[in-house]
């Protein structure tokens, strides 16, 4: 797994995260962010953390895994 992609993303207090299909929306005190998830990358929420996952170890998938985690 990618070093960046494998670490969970902590969700701070006052921030609302909504994962709906291929879209993730993050709303907080400074505004909101909405992103479409590329390819086979999935994001799921477990408690106060977001986990970015990929199905395989292909080069393109690994690159998108780290990128999506960084952008969110």
C-alpha positions in Angstrom: 0.0 0.0 0.0 1.0 3.6 -0.6 2.6 5.3 2.4 0.3 8.3 2.0 -2.8 6.4 1.1 -2.7 3.9 3.9 -2.9 6.4 6.7 -6.5 7.3 7.8 -7.7 10.9 7.5 -8.8 12.3 10.9 -12.1 14.2 10.8 -11.9 17.2 13.2 -14.8 18.4 15.3 -17.2 20.8 13.5 -16.5 19.1 10.1 -19.3 17.2 8.3 -18.3 14.5 5.8 -20.7 12.9 3.4 -19.7 10.0 1.1 -22.4 9.4 -1.5 -21.6 7.0 -4.4 -18.6 8.4 -6.3 -18.8 11.9 -4.6 -17.3 13.0 -1.3 -18.4 16.3 0.3 -16.6 17.9 3.2 -18.2 20.9 5.0 -16.5 22.9 7.7 -16.3 26.4 9.2 -14.1 27.7 6.3 -16.4 26.4 3.4 -17.0 23.1 1.6 -15.2 20.8 -0.8 -16.8 18.3 -3.2 -14.7 15.8 -5.2 -15.6 13.0 -7.6 -13.6 9.8 -6.8 -11.7 8.5 -9.8 -11.7 4.9 -11.1 -11.9 2.2 -8.5 -10.8 4.3 -5.5 -13.3 4.2 -2.6 -13.6 6.2 0.6 -15.4 5.0 3.7 -16.0 6.6 7.0 -15.3 4.8 10.3 -16.1 6.9 13.3 -14.0 10.0 13.2 -11.7 8.8 10.4 -11.9 8.5 6.6 -10.2 5.5 4.9 -9.2 5.7 1.3 -9.0 2.2 -0.3 -7.9 0.7 -3.7 -8.7 -2.7 -5.1 -5.3 -3.6 -6.7 -1.7 -2.6 -7.0 -1.6 -1.3 -10.5 0.7 1.7 -11.0 -2.2 4.1 -12.0 -4.4 2.9 -9.1 -1.5 3.5 -6.6 -1.0 7.0 -7.9 -4.7 7.9 -7.7 -4.8 6.4 -4.2 -2.2 8.8 -2.8 -3.6 11.7 -4.8 -7.2 11.3 -3.6 -6.0 11.0 0.0 -4.0 14.2 -0.3 -6.8 16.2 -1.9 -9.4 15.2 0.7 
